[in-house]
Amino acid sequence: MSSPAVEYSELKWRCRRGMLELDILLNNYLDGHYATMSQEQGALFSEVLDYPDQVLLDLLLGNMQSSDVRVNNMITEIQKLNQS
């Protein structure tokens, strides 16, 4: 991604949520994938970070699915990373 330090720090800041569980899940994903993210993946992760905390938690816990297949794929990646 272009300007990695700026974008990483912005995404890192946006991973700070009102729920510790979300902080951990999102930061683990960002730390593990940022270096290899494409521009599209970075934009999608930023879009996911726009979701309200409760919706995001429900997605990550599998209690609901997004109507956007791309979002569902990213949620699955986040879930897999955190199951290890």
N, C-alpha and C positions, 0 to 999 in steps of 0.2 A: 504494500500500500504506500502511497506517496506521503511524505512528511510523517514517517512512522512515529516519531517521538510525540508530536502534537496529537495525532489521531489516537495513539495508544492512551495517552494521558486523558484525553477527552472520554474515550470509551471506558477507561478504568473508573473515572469519576462517575459516569452514568451507571456503572454496575453497583454503585452504592445505593442500597434500597432500604425500605423500612423494615424488611425482614431479613434476619441473619441468614436464613436458609437460602434466600435468593442471592444475597451477597456472595456466598460460598459457591453456589452453582455457576453463577455468571462469571465470577472472577476466575474460577478454575478453567472454564471454557476459553475465556479471553487469553489467559496466560498460556494455555496449551496450544492455541490456534492462531494467535495474532500474526506470528512471523510468517505463516504460510497462507494467510487469508488473501483472497482476491479482492478487488475493489467491490465486486458484486456481493461477496460474502460479508465484507465489512459494512456495506450499506444495509444488507438484510439484518445483520446483528444490531445495527443502530435502530432499525425499524422495530425489532423485537424489544429493544430497550424502551421504546415508546409505550409499550403495553402497561396498563396499571398493574401494580404489584399482585393483587388477588388473581387477576386473569393470568398473569405470567406464572404464578404458583400453580394454578389449576392446570395450565398447559404442561408444566414440567412434572407434575404429579400424575399426569395422564387422566385427569378428571374431565378434560374437555380437549377438543381439537380445533385448530384454526381452519377456516375455510380456504386458507392459502397453503397450498402444498409445499411451497418453499419454506414457509415458517414451520410447518410440521416436520420437515426434514431437518431443519436446524435444531428444533426442540429435541428430536431424536438423537442428534449428535451430542447435544449438551447432556442428555440423560445418560447416554452410553459412557461418556467421559467420566461422569460422576459415579458410575456403578463400579468402577475398578477399585 
